[in-house]
Amino acid sequence: MCGIFGVYSNSLVVKSILDGLSKLEYRGYDSSGISILDQNKKIHTLRAKGKLEKLKIKLKNNCFDGQIGIGHTRWATHGVPSTTNAHPHSSKNVSIVHNGIIENYTFLKKKLVKLGYQFNSETDSEVIAHLLDYELKKEEPNIAIKKMLRQLEGAFAIAIIFKNLNLLAGSRKGSPLALGISDNSTFIGSDSVALAPFTKKIIFLEEGDSVFIKANSYQIFNENFKKVKRKITLSSHSSKNLDKGNFNHFMQKEIYEQPHIIGDSLSRFLDPINKKINIPDLKINWKKIKKINLIACGTSYYACQVATYWIEKYAKINATAYLASEYRYKSFVDNPKETLVIFISQSGETADTLAALKFVKKNKCKVLSLVNVIESSIARESDFVLSIAAGPEIGVASTKAFSAQLCVLASLCLVISRQRKILSKSQEIILTESLLELPSSILNVLDMSEIIKGKTNSIVNAKSALFLGRGSSFPIAMEGALKLKEISYIHAEGYASGEMKHGPIALVDDKVPVIIISPKDFLFEKNISNMQEIMARGGKILLITDKNGEKHTEDITVQKIVLPNVNEFVQPILYSIPVQLIAYFVAVKKGTDVDQPRNLAKSVTVE
């Protein structure tokens, strides 16, 4: 979850490291720090609690600089957010930054204390610095790192600088690490987003890789410390994509990007002449698939849940959504010859999702992954990969990645249905057209932003809120609740409307707003009955419906957000937009940090 960054350059590097860390702050912002090797080959370290801006202020009063350095932005795991627990951590001859968790740090710490090392922090990361320092007393850096790595248990990415040595090193196991190459500098970073402002030439280190960077050269070694070559990839990221532009927050920008993102995503698969979706790279015999398991965490899990409704209705395949953090501990898996497992992850590095994937692969199941970062670990471990092509998503609360996931899943569903001969040609055309009309429909919803903003006044001061939905609107209700929790810190829960009477109704009073997601579909009347029950108990309701639903509730006095009428197939995608806007406007009114909410990070690379 933390962000690490390192530079070996022909010029001074402090500014570059700070610029790199600014692109990584979405991974953690509890503290930050920097270590620089100066011209006398001495290491200078500066750390600060809080966001990166605090470190920048400290640096104004310090004039050290050099051509080799590392930096870190932290999401706290072991040890509270503090300057002492901030990275880099140093020993006599090294300074390190670390992303991940060292599971056997207690054992290593006891060993190192007996050897005379003193610990200043509460972190697991400090053992890396001391352990490497100990090995350096006996070995050259490459051998010392090799011996150190073999003693570490857990998931990690590490960047290292050395006193008295012009050397920058990095290693990864279970956490991502990328190498960036330019004419005058070589970079290492947690992801390609951080490297994008400096170079388009990226090498994604593979599991167990270590890299040793010297002046204008680098060497990569695999987990057996055999020298290897890794493919150079041209990054698609641009600095433009990483700026807020004219928007107040990245989240706001990413919400408003959705019509464009969805349009571009769909255009990859569209046959405009025949009005059908094609995904040519998937060589899957869908007629032989009898079960589809969809696995993810957080927002991506709700995308999985929506997809189960689509797959069962339109493709007639049994589909089940699982939380990756639970699925990875299952006692058995379904028949691998008849089962496809779909993994969904924005980053492609989510620790629990990756662990579940490895469990599935061990049990010989075929794996299809949907990721936003095509070079990620999850993508590389999968049999088949589909890019959601949402572009960099900087706001911690996912918005455009979620809608892009849903669009790819909807497209996939149509392909499966055609190959299984479930839908008629005319039915397929209708559903395809509904997807193609989505960007325009979303634009219409975004044009209602001020109206939606005005409907949030009753939510701002609430301590709790309920989101209700039925069918494929139920996952959207849970996603709406998650968004509100993430960025406004209001306790919120999403429920299936039919479950309201089985407990949640006890919470209903005039201080608990209830947001009901109910397009005019075959479940509409049941939702209205639930709404009447809430009103009878003094509950305050915000109904999100469509124009048809508005007509059928003209005699009911509740607040409403009225969306365009769209095909039932794409309703979950469209209805995700207003719940994103509700969460955003509530957070802005409350004055919370929209893009960097407390205790959260964008990419969860630790268990």
N, C-alpha and C positions, 0 to 999 in steps of 0.2 A: 504494500500500500504506500510505502514511502517512495520518494523520488530520488534517484542518484544521478550525478552528472560529473564527468571528468573531461579535462582537456590537456593535451600536449600540443604546444603551438610554437611557432617562430616569433610570436609576439606575446605581450602581456595578456593574462587570461581572466583576471577577476571579473571584468565586465561580461565576458562570454559565459562564465559560470553562472553569474546572476541572471543573465538572459535565459540560459537553459533551465535554471531552477524556476523561473517565472512560468515557463511552459509546463513544469511538472508539479506546480503547487496544488493542482487539483487532486493529486495523489496523496496529499497530506499537508497540513499547515499548522501543526501543533508547535513546531519549532523549525529552525533552519541553521545551517552552518557551512563553513568553508575552510579548507586547508590549502595553503599555497607553499610550494617549494621555491624559496627565493634564489637569487643568483649565487649565494654562498652555500647553497644546498642545505639550508635549514628550513624546517617546517614551521609555518605560522598558522594558527588556528583561531577562528573567531566564531562564536555561536550565539544564538539569541532565541528566547522563548517567544512564541507567537508567530505571526505571519512573516513572510519574507521581507516585508517593508521594515520590520524591526531590525533585521540583519543589515539591510542597506543603510539604515541610520547609523548603526555602529561602525560600519565600514568607512563612513565619511570622516571619522576621527582616527582612522588607521591607514597608513600609507604603504603597507607592504603589498608586494605584487611579485609575480614571477611568470614563467612560461609553462609551468606544470601545476595543476591543481584539481581538487575534487570538491563537490558540494552536495548538500543533502537537504531535502525538505521532508519532515517527519510526520507520520501518523503513528501515535503512541500505541505500543503493544505492551512491552515490559518497561515499567517505570512511567510515572506521571509526566505530563508535558512540563519541562523545565529546561533551563540553560544547561544544567549539569547532565541531563539525560539526552540533550541534543547531540546530533552527530556533526562533524566527524569525531570519532573516538581515536585516541592516540596512545601509543606506548613509546618506548625510548627511541625507536628507529623507524616507526611507521605511523601513518594515519589512514583510517579507513572510514568508508561510508557503506551502509548496509541496508538492503530491503529484504524483509523476510523474517523468519523466526528460527533461532538456533535451539532445537528441542533439548539438547543435552548440555545446555550452558551451565546448569548447576554443577554437574559433574566436572566440567572443564574449569569452572571458576575455582572449585575446591582444589583441584590439581595445581592451578596457576598460583593460588594464594600460598600453597606449600612451597612453591618455587620462588617465593619472594615478591610476587607482583601485587600491587595495591590497586584496588578498584575504587573508582570515584563516582560511578553511576549505578543506577538500578537496572540498566539495560542488559539484554542478552548479547548485544552487539559488541560490547567492550571486550568480551573474551576473544573475539577474532583478532583484535589488535595485539593483545598480550600473547596469544598463542603464536601468531605469526612472528612477533618479535623474538620469542623464545626459539623458534625454529631457525631464524636468521642468525642466531649466534653460532650455529653449526653448519648452515648450508647457504648456497647461493640462492638468490630470490626465487628462481623458477622451482628449485627443489623444495625450498622452504614452503612455498605456496602449495605445492603438491602434497607435502606432508600435512600441512594445516588443513587443507580441504578434506582429506581422508578422515580427519577426526571430527568434522562437523556433521551433525545430524539435523535435518530439517530442510526448509526451502530458503534459498537466499540468492541475492545478487550482490556482489561486492566490488567496490572500486578502491584502489590502494595507491598511495604515494609513499616514497621511501626517503628517509634522511640520507644525504650524501650520494644519492643515486638519481640520475636523470632517467626515470622510469615511471610509467603509469601502467598499472595492471588491473585487470578485471576478471571476475569469474561468475558463473551462474549455475545454479542447480534448483530447478523448480520455480524460479522467478525470472522474469524477462530481463535481457540486457542486449543493447544494440550498439553497434560500432558505426560511427560516421566518419567519412573520409573526404577531406578537401585538399587543395593544393598546399596549404600552409599549416594545417592543423589536423589532428586526429581526435575524435571525440568518443566518449562512451556515455550512454544514457539509458534510463529505464524504458524508454520507448522512442519511436521515430518522431513523435510529435515534438519532443524536446530538441531533436537534432535538425528538424526542418528549417529553422532560420539560418543554419550554418552550411548545410550541404544536402544534396539530394541522393548522394551515394551512401547507401545503408547496407550494413551486414548484420543480419540477425543471428546472434550467437546461438548455437544449439545446446541442448541439454548437456551439462557437464563441461562445456567449453571454458577455456581461459584464454585471455589475450594479454600480450606484453607489447607495450607501445614505447618506442624510442623515437628519436628525431627522424621524422619523415619515413618511418617504417613501423610495421607491426607484424606480429606472429601470433597465430591462433593454434591452440593445442586442444585436442579432444579430452574426454574424461580419463583416458589412459595416458594422457600427456604425450601423445603422438602428434607431430605437426600436421595440420590439415589446412585446406583452403575452403572457404565458404563463399557462397554466391553473393555478388554485389547486386543489390536491388535498388532501382530508382524510386525514391519516395514520391507519392502523389500529393503529399501535404504541401501547402503553401502558407506563407506568412499571413496572407489575406484571410485564410480560413481560421487562423488562430487569433484574430482580433475581434473585438466586440462590434467594430464598425460604429454605427450611429445608435446602437442599442445601449440601454443602461446596464444590462447583464448578459452574460453568455447564455443563460437559460432563456431569456426573452428572445435573443437572436435565434437560438436553436428551435424554439417553438415556431417562429415565423419562417424558418427555412423549410418547414415540412412540405408545403406544396411543391417546391422545387425538388427536394430530395425524393419525394415519392414519384414525381413525374420522371425524374432521371432513372430511378430504380426500375420502374416498370418498363421504361423504354428498352432496357437491356433484353427483356424477354418477349417483347411484343411482336407479333406478326400482324402488321396493320391491315394487310389485304384480307386475310382470312379471319381477322379479329379473334386470335387465340394466343395463348401464352405458351412459349417453348423454353425449356431449360435443357439445352442440348448436351451439356457436359455430364449429366447424371446418367450413368449406365446401371440403373436399378430396374429389375423386373418387378414392377409393382403388383402384378397379378399373383406373385408368390408371397407377398407380404401380408401377413394376417394380423400383425400387431405393430403399432408404432408407439414407442415411449419417447416423450419429450422431456428434457431435463435441463434445468437452469436454476439460477438464483435471482432473488430480488425482482425487479421489473421484468427481466427476461422470462422469469417463471410465469408471470401473468400473460405474456405473449404465448407461452406454451399452452396455458389453459384455454385461451381463445381458440388456438389451433385445434384443440381436441374436439370442439364443437364443429368446426369446419370439416375436419377429416372424417368424423363419423357421419355427418349429414351428407356431405357431397362426394366423398370417396368410399364410404361404407367400409371403413377399416376401424377396428377397435383401437382407440387412442387414449393414452393416460399421461398426465403431466406429473412430474416428480420434482421435488426440491433436491438439488444436487447434494446438499449437505446431509440429506437423509438417504438418498438412493445409494450413495457410495458404501453404505454399511449393510445393504441388503444381503440376505443369506443366499439368494439365488437369483438368476435372471431368467427371462422368458426364453423359449426355444430360439437359439440364435439363427437357425435356418429360416425361420418364419418372421423374425422380428427385426425391425430397423429402429435404431436409437438416434434421435435428433438432439443435439446439444446446441444451446443458444447462449451466446455471450457477446456483449458489446466489445469488451477488451480482448477477448480470446485468451485471457490469462487468469481468470477467476479460479482461485485455488481449489475450492470445493468442486467446481464443475470439471476442472482438469483431473482431479482425483477420481471423480465418478466416471469420466471417460476412460481412464486407465483401467478401472475395475471392469468396465464393459468390454474393452478390448481384450483383457485377460480372459474373459469368458467367450471370446470369439464372435461377438456380435458385430454387425456392420454399423458404421458410424457416419452420419451426415452432420456436419456442423454449419451453423449460421453465425458468422462473426463479422464484426466491423473492421477488424484488423486482420487482413488476409495472411499476413506473415506471422501470426501469433502461434503460441504453443498448441492451442486447441486445434487450430487449422492444420498445423503440421502433423498432429497425431491422428487426424481423421481420415477415413477412406474417401469421403466426398466432402466438398466445401462449397458453400454459397456465400458470397459477400453481400452484406446488407447495404453496403455502399452509402452510408449516411455521412461520411466525412468525419473529421475530428469532432468529438463531443466533449466540451470542456466543463460545462455545468455538471456538478456532481449528480443532481437529479436528472435521470435520463428522460428525454422527450422525443427528439427526432429519431434516435436509435430504436426506440420502442415502436413508433409508427412504421419505420422502415422494416423492422423485423416482421411486423404483422403483414405488410405488403408482400414480402418475399414468401411468407408462409401461405398467404392467400393464393399467390401465383403457383406455388408448389402444389397446393390442394387441387387446383384446376388441372394441372398436368397429370396428377395421379388419377383424378376422376376420368380424364379422357382415355388414359391407357387401360383403365379398368372398365371402360365403356359404361359408366354410371349415368352421366348426363347426356342428353341429346345435344346435337350441334346447336340448336336454337337456344337451349338453356345455357350452354357454355358461352355463347355470344353475349347473352344478357348479363351474365356474371362478369365477363371480361369487360364489357362496356361500363359496368358499375365501378370497376377498379379504375378505368381510364378517366372517369368523371370525378374521381376523388380529389385531385389537386384543386379543381375549381370549387368543389364543395367545401374543402378546408379553407380556401381563401374567403369564402362567404362567412365561415365561422370566425375567422380572424378579424374580419371587418366588424364583427360584433363585440370586439374586445372591450370597448368602453361600457357597453350594456352589461357584459359579464362582470366587469370590475364593479359596477354599481350593485350587483347582486351579492357581493361578498361581505357587505357591512355586518350582516348578522353572524358571520363566521369569525371575524377578526378577534373578538373578545371571548369567544367560546373556549372552554377548557377541553371539551370533547366534541366529536362530530361522528355521525354515522353515514356511511355510503351504502345504498341498497341497489341491487340489480338482479335480474333473472336471466337465465340462459347465457348467451355470450356477453351480455352486459354485466354479469356478475364479476368476471375478472377485471372489467373496467372500473367497477365500484371499488375493488380491492386496490387497484392501481391508483385511483383517485385518493383513497385514504392514505396510501403510502406516500404520495407526493405531498399531501398536506402535512403529514408527520415529518417528512424529511426536511422541509425548508421553513415551515412556520412553527414547528415544535408544539403543535396542537395534537393531543391524543385523538386518533381517528381509527375507525375500524370499518372494513368493508364486509358486508354480509350478503348472502343470497336472501332476497326479499322474503321468500317463504320461511326462512329461519328466524325472521324478526320476532315472531310470537314465542319462539323457544329460548327466550332469555334477553336479547337486546332491547326489547320493548320496555323492560324495567328501567332502562336508562333515560327514556324519553321524558322530557319536560321542556319548558319554554327556553331553557338555556343550552340545550343540546340540538344544534341544527342537524337536520336529516336531508341529505342530498340523494334524490332518487333518480336513477338513470333508466329511462323507460321510453324508448321509441315506440311508435304505434305498430306493434307486431302482435303475434298470436298470444303473447303473455301480458299484453298491456293492461287488460281488465283486471288481472290478478294483482298487478302492481298498484292500480288505482284503489283496489280494496285495502291493500296494505297502507296506502297513503291515508285513506279515510280513518283507519284504526289509529294511526299516529296523530292525526288531527283531533280525534276524539279525546286524546290524552294531553292536549295542549302543546303538541310538538310543532316546531317551526320547520317548514318544508321548502326546499328548493328543488323543483322538478325540472329535469333536463329531458326534453322530449322533442318531437318534430312537429311540423305544421299540422299533420293529421292528428297527432296526439293533442295539440293545442285545441283543435276543434272539439274534441271529445271531452275536454275539461274546462270548457268555457264557463260553466256554472260553479266551478270550484275555485275559491279564492286562495291561491298560493302563488309564491314567486315562481316564475318560469324562465328558463332559457330555451328558446325555440330554434332548433336547427333545421336545415333543409331536409326534405324527404329524400332518402336514398334507399337503395336496395338493402334488404336485411343482411346480405352477405358482407357488406362493407361497414355496417353500422358500428361495430366495435372500434374500427380505426377512426371514424369521424368523431365518435363520442369520447375518444381519449383526449381530444383537443380542448374542450371546455374544462375538463377536470384538471388539465395542466394549467390552464389560465387561472382557474379558481385558486389553486395552490400558489401560483406566482403572485397574484394580486394580494392575497392574504399576507404572504410573507413580506411583500413590499410595504404594505400598510403597517405591519408589526415592526418593521425595521430590522428584520433578521438578515443574515448574510446569505443571500439567495444562491450564489454560485458555490460557496464554500460553507455549507451548514456544519454546525458543531458535531464533532465526534465521527464524521463520515469522511470517506475518501472515494474517489471515482472507481479505482480499480482495486478489488479486494484480492490481493495476492498472498494473503496469509489465511490460515484456517482459523 
